[in-house]
Amino acid sequence: MNPLNGGWLVVAVVNNDGEINEWSEWQEIYESCKGILGFTKQVEKTPAKIKLSKLSDGYGFQIELKIKDSTENVV
């Protein structure tokens, strides 16, 4: 599988008070894709995954995402 453009993600746990109670560590994330045998313009995608097992339970969540453009189509 070939990794596509990735990014970095951090997740915050929010309790019912509307305040952020806990942040995860920054995690590097990537989605990947591969061609489907016998098809020209179709790909099978695997979504990016993050680990949240170290975070406590919460009422909601908030994320921050950093993305780097690695394309060469600079204007």
C-alpha positions, -999 to +999 in steps of 0.1 A: +000+000+000+012+035-008+007+061+019-010+093+008-005+127+023-006+124+060-008+148+089-006+150+127-036+147+150-042+154+186-075+146+204-090+163+235-115+148+259-143+171+269-166+165+299-201+178+302-188+212+315-176+222+280-140+225+291-111+204+277-100+180+304-073+160+287-052+160+255-037+130+237-001+131+224+004+142+188+001+112+165+012+110+129-016+096+108-018+084+072-045+069+050-034+045+023-048+032-009-041+005-035-055-003-069-082-029-073-071-057-096-091-055-129-103-019-125-086+011-140-100+040-120-110+024-087-089+022-055-093+005-021-088+030+007-077+023+042-086+052+065-062+067+090-063+053+125-055+068+159-050+053+193-073+066+220-070+039+246-050+061+270-077+088+272-103+087+299-140+086+291-157+119+282-188+136+270-174+148+237-141+155+219-122+181+200-094+176+175-066+196+160-051+186+127-019+197+111-015+189+074+016+194+052+010+198+014+036+176-003+023+182-038+045+199-064+018+221-080+030+253-064+016+284-080 
